[in-house]
């Protein structure tokens, strides 16, 4: 399935820029105080929630994503945002007509503050069961990177190859280290007017880390994803890495019989090639710098 060429070109330009700049989860030391303040400001970060597939909704902010996956036996929230932005996620869930008390599971893609920072609140207020990899659970007990956040209560560890079933839906988990030592990626089915599509979320894309070993882990993770064929939909945890807002504009104007703008396997696999190329360049730099 193809987007119209002008839209696709815009999306591809945005994706390439994001890869080159490693724009996902930029360390605070690399951006100005004003930019950080803008990121943390809920009024500046507010986005009207929207439905992408029959069972998947965007409930995140402008710079960092959160997704609501709907099943016949409850809700699954993917990432929690942080600080005041968690209020936005909760408001967005309610705006869509869902009850945060119906969140059965909160899946955390990795233990950086912008993804895990609101987890404790979803535990305390709504009783959500939190899942992340064992390695990144350990990260939550260590000094926070970039920004402090309330430490979540230890719940479940998601292991590589394990699954989570809720109602008629099943999610499969993959440990894809690099961005953090225990990035959690997931595969799941979304529906377009009842028609199933295979979706995937790469849980940690940014290259804002150091060391040869970590970079090699990242490369291995991307190469593993490249071998997983049949992925049709890229669901990112930062909208800029998959042009979520641009695709949603196209979706709002979609006419009967037109392809779904988020169903775009060609761009997904091209994106993985770009991630791999950027990581290989980083590996050369890390080796030259003598970083272990």
C-alpha positions as CSV (number, residue, x, y, z in Angstrom):
1,X,0.0,0.0,0.0
2,X,1.4,3.5,-0.9
3,X,0.7,7.0,0.3
4,X,0.3,9.6,-2.3
5,X,3.7,10.7,-3.5
6,X,3.8,14.2,-2.1
7,X,2.7,13.0,1.4
8,X,5.1,10.1,1.3
9,X,8.0,12.4,0.3
10,X,7.3,14.7,3.3
11,X,7.2,11.8,5.7
12,X,10.4,10.3,4.3
13,X,12.2,13.6,4.6
14,X,11.0,13.9,8.2
15,X,12.1,10.4,9.0
16,X,15.6,10.9,7.5
17,X,16.1,14.1,9.4
18,X,15.1,12.3,12.6
19,X,17.5,9.5,12.0
20,X,20.4,11.7,11.1
21,X,19.9,14.0,14.1
22,X,19.1,11.0,16.4
23,X,16.2,13.2,17.5
24,X,14.6,10.6,19.7
25,X,15.1,11.3,23.5
26,X,17.8,13.9,23.0
27,X,19.9,14.2,26.2
28,X,19.1,17.3,28.2
29,X,22.6,18.5,27.9
30,X,22.2,18.9,24.1
31,X,19.1,21.1,24.2
32,X,18.5,24.5,25.7
33,X,16.6,25.1,28.9
34,X,13.8,26.8,26.9
35,X,13.4,23.7,24.7
36,X,13.3,21.5,27.7
37,X,10.7,23.7,29.4
38,X,8.6,23.5,26.2
39,X,8.9,19.8,26.2
40,X,7.7,19.6,29.8
41,X,4.9,22.1,29.4
42,X,1.5,20.3,29.1
43,X,-0.2,23.2,27.3
44,X,2.5,23.4,24.7
45,X,2.5,19.6,24.4
46,X,-1.2,19.0,24.2
47,X,-2.5,17.0,21.3
48,X,-6.1,16.0,20.7
49,X,-6.2,12.2,20.9
50,X,-7.1,10.3,17.8
51,X,-8.0,6.9,16.6
52,X,-5.6,5.2,14.2
53,X,-7.1,1.7,13.9
54,X,-10.2,0.0,15.2
55,X,-8.3,-0.9,18.4
56,X,-5.5,1.6,18.6
57,X,-5.5,5.2,19.7
58,X,-2.9,8.0,20.1
59,X,-3.0,9.4,23.6
60,X,0.4,11.0,23.8
61,X,2.0,14.4,23.6
62,X,3.7,16.3,20.7
63,X,7.2,15.1,21.4
64,X,6.7,11.8,23.1
65,X,4.0,9.2,22.4
66,X,1.6,7.0,24.3
67,X,-0.8,4.5,22.8
68,X,-4.0,2.9,24.0
69,X,-4.6,-0.6,22.7
70,X,-8.2,-1.7,23.2
71,X,-9.3,-5.3,23.8
72,X,-12.6,-6.9,24.7
73,X,-11.3,-7.6,28.2
74,X,-9.6,-4.3,29.1
75,X,-7.1,-1.7,28.0
76,X,-3.3,-1.8,27.4
77,X,-1.4,1.5,27.7
78,X,2.0,1.6,25.9
79,X,4.2,4.1,27.8
80,X,3.1,6.5,30.4
81,X,4.7,9.9,29.6
82,X,5.9,11.8,32.7
83,X,5.3,14.6,35.1
84,X,2.5,16.9,34.0
85,X,2.4,15.2,30.6
86,X,0.9,12.1,32.3
87,X,-2.1,14.3,33.0
88,X,-2.5,14.8,29.3
89,X,-2.4,11.0,28.7
90,X,-5.1,10.5,31.3
91,X,-7.2,13.3,29.9
92,X,-6.8,11.9,26.4
93,X,-8.0,8.5,27.5
94,X,-11.1,10.0,29.0
95,X,-11.7,12.3,26.1
96,X,-11.9,9.2,23.8
97,X,-14.6,7.7,26.1
98,X,-12.4,5.2,27.9
99,X,-11.8,4.8,31.7
100,X,-8.2,4.8,33.0
101,X,-9.5,2.3,35.6
102,X,-9.9,-0.2,32.8
103,X,-6.2,-0.2,32.0
104,X,-5.1,-3.8,32.8
105,X,-1.5,-3.4,31.7
106,X,1.0,-0.6,31.2
107,X,3.8,-1.6,28.9
108,X,7.0,0.5,29.3
109,X,9.2,0.4,26.2
110,X,12.3,1.5,28.1
111,X,13.3,3.1,31.4
112,X,14.0,6.7,30.4
113,X,11.9,9.2,32.2
114,X,9.7,10.2,29.2
115,X,8.4,6.7,28.9
116,X,8.4,5.3,32.5
117,X,7.9,8.6,34.5
118,X,4.2,8.3,34.9
119,X,4.1,4.5,35.6
120,X,3.9,4.9,39.4
121,X,0.8,7.1,39.0
122,X,-1.0,4.6,36.8
123,X,-0.2,2.0,39.5
124,X,-1.3,4.0,42.4
125,X,-4.4,5.6,40.9
126,X,-5.7,3.0,38.5
127,X,-4.2,-0.3,39.5
128,X,-2.4,-0.9,36.2
129,X,0.1,-3.8,36.1
130,X,3.4,-2.5,34.8
131,X,5.6,-4.5,32.4
132,X,9.1,-3.9,31.2
133,X,12.3,-6.0,30.7
134,X,14.2,-7.2,33.7
135,X,17.2,-5.1,32.6
136,X,15.2,-1.9,32.5
137,X,13.4,-2.7,35.8
138,X,16.9,-2.7,37.2
139,X,17.4,0.8,35.7
140,X,14.5,2.1,37.7
141,X,16.5,1.4,40.9
142,X,19.5,3.4,39.8
143,X,20.0,7.1,39.5
144,X,17.7,8.4,36.7
145,X,19.2,9.5,33.4
146,X,18.3,13.0,32.2
147,X,15.4,13.6,34.7
148,X,14.1,12.2,38.0
149,X,10.8,10.4,38.2
150,X,8.8,8.5,40.8
151,X,10.1,4.9,41.0
152,X,7.4,2.4,40.0
153,X,6.6,-0.6,42.1
154,X,8.2,-3.7,40.7
155,X,5.6,-5.7,38.8
156,X,6.2,-8.0,35.8
157,X,9.2,-8.6,33.6
158,X,8.6,-9.1,29.9
159,X,11.0,-11.6,28.5
160,X,12.3,-12.0,25.0
161,X,9.8,-14.1,23.0
162,X,7.1,-14.0,25.7
163,X,3.5,-13.0,25.0
164,X,0.7,-11.1,26.8
165,X,-2.8,-12.2,26.1
166,X,-5.8,-10.0,27.0
167,X,-9.2,-11.1,25.7
168,X,-8.8,-12.0,22.1
169,X,-5.6,-10.0,21.5
170,X,-2.0,-11.1,22.0
171,X,1.2,-9.1,22.0
172,X,4.6,-10.6,21.5
173,X,7.7,-9.1,23.2
174,X,11.2,-8.7,22.0
175,X,14.2,-7.5,23.9
176,X,16.1,-5.1,21.6
177,X,18.9,-3.6,23.6
178,X,20.9,-0.5,22.5
179,X,19.0,2.7,23.3
180,X,18.9,1.3,26.8
181,X,20.3,-2.0,27.9
182,X,16.8,-3.5,28.0
183,X,14.6,-1.9,25.3
184,X,11.3,-3.7,24.9
185,X,9.8,-3.9,21.5
186,X,6.4,-5.5,20.6
187,X,4.4,-7.0,17.8
188,X,0.6,-6.9,17.8
189,X,-2.4,-6.9,15.5
190,X,-4.4,-3.8,14.6
191,X,-7.6,-3.7,12.6
192,X,-8.7,-1.5,9.8
193,X,-12.4,-1.8,9.7
194,X,-12.0,-5.3,10.8
195,X,-9.2,-6.2,8.5
196,X,-6.1,-7.3,10.4
197,X,-2.7,-5.7,10.0
198,X,0.6,-6.6,11.6
199,X,2.0,-3.7,13.7
200,X,5.4,-3.3,15.4
201,X,6.9,-0.9,17.9
202,X,10.7,-0.6,18.1
203,X,10.9,0.5,21.7
204,X,14.1,2.5,21.6
205,X,15.4,4.2,18.5
206,X,17.7,7.0,19.5
207,X,21.5,6.9,19.4
208,X,22.0,9.0,22.5
209,X,24.3,6.6,24.3
210,X,28.0,5.8,24.2
211,X,30.2,2.9,23.9
212,X,31.2,0.2,21.3
213,X,29.3,-2.6,23.2
214,X,26.0,-0.7,23.4
215,X,26.3,0.4,19.7
216,X,27.0,-3.2,18.7
217,X,23.9,-4.3,20.7
218,X,21.8,-1.6,18.9
219,X,23.1,-2.8,15.5
220,X,22.3,-6.4,16.4
221,X,18.8,-5.4,17.4
222,X,18.1,-3.5,14.1
223,X,19.4,-6.4,12.1
224,X,17.1,-8.7,14.0
225,X,14.1,-6.5,13.2
226,X,15.1,-6.5,9.5
227,X,14.8,-10.2,9.4
228,X,11.2,-10.0,10.8
229,X,9.2,-9.9,7.6
230,X,5.5,-9.1,7.3
231,X,5.4,-6.0,9.4
232,X,3.0,-3.5,7.8
233,X,2.5,-0.8,10.4
234,X,5.2,1.1,12.3
235,X,3.9,2.4,15.6
236,X,6.6,4.6,17.2
237,X,7.1,5.8,20.8
238,X,8.1,9.3,19.4
239,X,5.8,10.4,16.6
240,X,8.6,12.1,14.6
241,X,10.2,8.7,13.8
242,X,7.2,7.6,11.8
243,X,5.4,10.8,10.8
244,X,2.4,10.0,13.0
245,X,0.8,13.4,12.8
246,X,1.3,13.8,9.0
247,X,-0.2,10.3,8.5
248,X,-3.1,11.2,10.8
249,X,-3.9,14.2,8.6
250,X,-4.0,11.9,5.6
251,X,-6.2,9.5,7.6
252,X,-8.7,12.1,8.4
253,X,-9.2,12.9,4.7
254,X,-9.1,9.2,3.6
255,X,-11.8,8.3,1.2
256,X,-13.5,5.0,0.8
257,X,-11.3,2.5,-1.0
258,X,-8.1,4.4,-0.3
259,X,-5.2,2.7,1.5
260,X,-4.7,3.3,5.2
261,X,-1.9,5.9,5.6
262,X,-0.3,3.9,8.5
263,X,0.0,0.7,6.5
264,X,3.3,1.3,4.8
265,X,5.7,-1.6,5.0
266,X,8.1,-0.2,2.4
267,X,8.8,2.9,4.4
268,X,9.2,0.9,7.6
269,X,11.9,-1.4,6.2
270,X,13.7,1.6,4.5
271,X,13.7,3.3,7.9
272,X,15.4,0.3,9.5
273,X,18.1,0.5,6.8
274,X,18.6,4.2,7.7
275,X,18.8,3.3,11.4
276,X,21.4,0.6,10.7
277,X,23.5,3.0,8.6
278,X,23.4,5.7,11.3
279,X,24.4,3.1,13.9
280,X,27.2,1.7,11.8
281,X,28.6,5.2,11.4
282,X,28.3,5.7,15.2
283,X,30.2,2.5,15.8
284,X,33.1,3.8,13.7
285,X,33.2,6.9,15.8
286,X,32.9,5.0,19.1
287,X,35.8,2.7,18.2
288,X,37.9,5.7,17.1
289,X,37.2,7.4,20.4
290,X,38.3,4.2,22.3
291,X,35.0,3.9,24.1
292,X,34.4,0.4,25.4
